Amino acid sequence: MSRWSRRRRGLWPIDFEVNISGLVAGEPFSIHLTPEGVKAEGLGRFRRRMAPSSQEEREPLVDVIELEGEVKVMAELPGAERDKIDLRATEERLTIRADSPYGRYHKELELPSRVEPKAVRATYRNGILEVHLPKKEDGIGEKIPIE
């Protein structure tokens, strides 16, 4: 059996088709891979609306790293300006909100350890927000001398 006859019968090992019919206008970071709707997404997750808009909220890509004395959070916020980033922390949660020309970012994280919200440090460079949250001291208490 020749290569061409195997290909006609669908037996060619590298025989595949590329179907771009799943592309949807206004969704530059999503592509439907199959008619069933299985798709690959990029640059965070969009919160769906009926009509695409430049003001759609996205979840930024975030890494949470627990170190010895602190929790480190790194978030990708491409296009956001430093003064348009709203960062809030409690002992157990971190909230990131930002506006950019490409849309809004919003992410709420539950932190792996309790932190000191008043001692948080944050930097923003080249679209990457880096947040250092010092861990709260264990509530062991002070030793009390007995008389």
Secondary structure, 3 states (H helix, E strand, C coil): CCHHHHHHCCCCCCCCCCCCCCCCCCCCCEEECCCCCCEEECCCEECCCCCCCCCCEEECCEEEEECCCEEEEEEECCCCCHHHEEEEECCCEEEEEEEECCEEEEEEEECCCCECHHHCEEEEECCEEEEEEEECCCCCCCCCCCC
